[in-house]
Amino acid sequence: MHRIAVVGVGYVGLVTGTCLSELGNRVACIDIDAQKIETLRSGRIPFYEPGLLELVLRNQHSGRLDFHADVASGIEDAECIFIAVGTPMSLDGSCDLGAVRAVARNIAVSLKRDTIIVNKSTVPVETGDLVAAIIREHRKEDVQVWVVSNPEFMREGSAVADFMSPDRIVIGAHDERAVEYMRDLYAPLDAPLIVTDVRTAEMIKYTANAFLAMKISFINEIANVCERVGADVKDVVAGAGSDKRIGTSFFSAGLGFGGSCFPKDVSALVSISARCGAPSQLLPAVLSVNEDQISRAVEKIDVALGGLPGRIVGVLGLAFKPNTDDIRESPSLKLIEGLLAGGASVVAHDPVAVGNARARFGDRVRFVNDCYEAANDVDAVVVATDWNEYKQLDFTILRKLMRGDVVMDARNIYDPESLRVNGLRYLGVGRGVSGYSGNGSASPHEDRDVTGSGTAP
Ligand SMILES: NC(=O)c1ccc[n+]([C@@H]2O[C@H](COP(=O)([O-])OP(=O)(O)OC[C@H]3O[C@@H](n4cnc5c(N)ncnc54)[C@H](O)[C@@H]3O)[C@@H](O)[C@H]2O)c1
């Protein structure tokens, strides 16, 4: 059994702490947000993550997992402390390390024993050195620390499974004893271990996220070409992605990437590359393609409706992806902002993210509990997040409920023909042929329908 503390009980910290306790370790989870700690102590979790609540409760009851609002009490017994606080984007696009610095100081003044400090937060290269320097400067006792980089690759929505069955575990460390400790801690997961120096481990995380974001922007750019030339990007992905060197995951056209990681991590890597004198040419383009994807979608709806003022749009999906209530940098929310700015009214539905979205929009958006209610008397429906429950919508009911006939399938989850036979106008992303001709013939002329100027068949 290892004695662990995890500082920062967000998506990553709570999953990490809970899963480590599930593996038989004694884990203290610490957060500056006292209300969050109260919520956890009372047997609830502060966000939606499938399967997590059951694990938290089980390990709390077994006495292996507890929650603290202050660092000093939480790290008292810890031989290893994970830092899992947020690292948001600064105004200049770089990574804001304010919370990491604060935690390093708090740990330093409370440390009473030699300890391994693990950076789990996504942090720029050299942050390992920074944390070590802060601890050396502020420690009260003559204790030794070994700073390890252990970036996290879990995905919200499947975070528990991702933690328990990772593709790989990356350990960046300078000290062999620290490596051995981490090897032992993760041994029950039986996953491939990539052991590197600290800076390389920090770089691995940014490389992985930037590459996946690039794949998404790449296929969105291709989708825009598909629309113009009358090709279907879904078939293009199937054809190109079946090449093992390319693959189909993170290769779907849509509204672009969002969430708390990709936008800020790509931006941070742009900043790191500029700072070290090797400025990125690709990554700024990845970000700008991503931003354009939202304005393109708003424009398509605008054109299809003959203008946004006075129109009502039903938006299905608010979370940045399915199976989470996380709305940080959600493309859906940006789309809604665009629709509102254009003069439309918005009715919105999401299976779990309405509470978070309501806190953001207040009464600027009307929220409903049933997805069909979001179609009632609206001019257009947009499917902005590909939740499973939207995949089998009854288009006959939709057509009857709507006062207009435009459906934007912003995640390309429908067969365009099944909407068309129900009298609905289909707007997809990059579906120049099957979205508009319905007969497999392609012509650049059909592409003009994509922007909504054509009439429904
Ligand atoms: N969310 C993901 O899917 C994901 C995946 C991989 C990596 N990451 C990275 O992990 C890190 C954490 O992300 P997250 O999504 O869990 O963040 P989060 O915002 O959900 O949680 C961060 C937590 O840290 C707490 N905190 C902030 N300052 C603190 C302090 N001084 N002392 C104690 N607690 C403090 C906050 O109250 C919050 O509960 C980030 O660097 C992120 O980039 C996130």
The ligand as an SDF file (V2000), in Angstrom:
LIG
                    3D

 44 48  0  0  0  0  0  0  0  0999 V2000
   -9.8980   17.2750  -17.9210 N   0  0  0  0  0  0  0  0  0  0  0  0
   -9.2260   16.4230  -18.6920 C   0  0  0  0  0  0  0  0  0  0  0  0
   -9.8060   15.6630  -19.4750 O   0  0  0  0  0  0  0  0  0  0  0  0
   -7.7220   16.3620  -18.6250 C   0  0  0  0  0  0  0  0  0  0  0  0
   -7.0580   15.2820  -19.2300 C   0  0  0  0  0  0  0  0  0  0  0  0
   -5.6630   15.2290  -19.1440 C   0  0  0  0  0  0  0  0  0  0  0  0
   -4.9700   16.2360  -18.5040 C   0  0  0  0  0  0  0  0  0  0  0  0
   -5.6550   17.2790  -17.9480 N   0  0  0  0  0  0  0  0  0  0  0  0
   -4.8800   18.3070  -17.2420 C   0  0  0  0  0  0  0  0  0  0  0  0
   -5.0160   18.0580  -15.8410 O   0  0  0  0  0  0  0  0  0  0  0  0
   -5.0360   19.2990  -15.1170 C   0  0  0  0  0  0  0  0  0  0  0  0
   -6.3100   19.3920  -14.3080 C   0  0  0  0  0  0  0  0  0  0  0  0
   -7.3970   19.4070  -15.2040 O   0  0  0  0  0  0  0  0  0  0  0  0
   -8.9110   19.2360  -14.7030 P   0  0  0  0  0  0  0  0  0  0  0  0
   -9.7660   19.1860  -15.9070 O   0  0  0  0  0  0  0  0  0  0  0  0
   -8.9640   18.1390  -13.7040 O   0  0  0  0  0  0  0  0  0  0  0  0
   -9.0990   20.6380  -13.9570 O   0  0  0  0  0  0  0  0  0  0  0  0
  -10.3300   21.0940  -13.0340 P   0  0  0  0  0  0  0  0  0  0  0  0
  -10.4880   22.5380  -13.2850 O   0  0  0  0  0  0  0  0  0  0  0  0
  -11.4790   20.1760  -13.2370 O   0  0  0  0  0  0  0  0  0  0  0  0
   -9.7730   20.8630  -11.5420 O   0  0  0  0  0  0  0  0  0  0  0  0
   -8.7440   21.5870  -11.0060 C   0  0  0  0  0  0  0  0  0  0  0  0
   -8.9530   21.6120   -9.4880 C   0  0  0  0  0  0  0  0  0  0  0  0
   -7.8160   22.2210   -8.8850 O   0  0  0  0  0  0  0  0  0  0  0  0
   -8.2900   22.9790   -7.7780 C   0  0  0  0  0  0  0  0  0  0  0  0
   -7.2760   23.9650   -7.3960 N   0  0  0  0  0  0  0  0  0  0  0  0
   -6.9160   25.1000   -8.0390 C   0  0  0  0  0  0  0  0  0  0  0  0
   -5.9670   25.7500   -7.3510 N   0  0  0  0  0  0  0  0  0  0  0  0
   -5.7130   25.0070   -6.2480 C   0  0  0  0  0  0  0  0  0  0  0  0
   -4.8160   25.1560   -5.1620 C   0  0  0  0  0  0  0  0  0  0  0  0
   -4.0020   26.1940   -5.0750 N   0  0  0  0  0  0  0  0  0  0  0  0
   -4.8160   24.2020   -4.1970 N   0  0  0  0  0  0  0  0  0  0  0  0
   -5.6550   23.1360   -4.2800 C   0  0  0  0  0  0  0  0  0  0  0  0
   -6.5270   22.9560   -5.3040 N   0  0  0  0  0  0  0  0  0  0  0  0
   -6.5440   23.8800   -6.2690 C   0  0  0  0  0  0  0  0  0  0  0  0
   -9.5790   23.5930   -8.2810 C   0  0  0  0  0  0  0  0  0  0  0  0
  -10.4070   24.0370   -7.2280 O   0  0  0  0  0  0  0  0  0  0  0  0
  -10.1750   22.4190   -9.0690 C   0  0  0  0  0  0  0  0  0  0  0  0
  -11.0060   21.6330   -8.2530 O   0  0  0  0  0  0  0  0  0  0  0  0
   -4.8750   20.3820  -16.1580 C   0  0  0  0  0  0  0  0  0  0  0  0
   -3.5230   20.7070  -16.2930 O   0  0  0  0  0  0  0  0  0  0  0  0
   -5.3670   19.7110  -17.4430 C   0  0  0  0  0  0  0  0  0  0  0  0
   -4.7930   20.2840  -18.5930 O   0  0  0  0  0  0  0  0  0  0  0  0
   -7.0070   17.3590  -17.9820 C   0  0  0  0  0  0  0  0  0  0  0  0
  1  2  1  0
  2  3  2  0
  2  4  1  0
  4  5  1  0
  4 44  2  0
  5  6  2  0
  6  7  1  0
  7  8  2  0
  8  9  1  0
  8 44  1  0
  9 10  1  0
  9 42  1  0
 10 11  1  0
 11 12  1  0
 11 40  1  0
 12 13  1  0
 13 14  1  0
 14 15  2  0
 14 16  1  0
 14 17  1  0
 17 18  1  0
 18 19  2  0
 18 20  1  0
 18 21  1  0
 21 22  1  0
 22 23  1  0
 23 24  1  0
 23 38  1  0
 24 25  1  0
 25 26  1  0
 25 36  1  0
 26 27  1  0
 26 35  1  0
 27 28  2  0
 28 29  1  0
 29 30  1  0
 29 35  2  0
 30 31  1  0
 30 32  2  0
 32 33  1  0
 33 34  2  0
 34 35  1  0
 36 37  1  0
 36 38  1  0
 38 39  1  0
 40 41  1  0
 40 42  1  0
 42 43  1  0
M  CHG  2   8   1  16  -1
M  END
$$$$
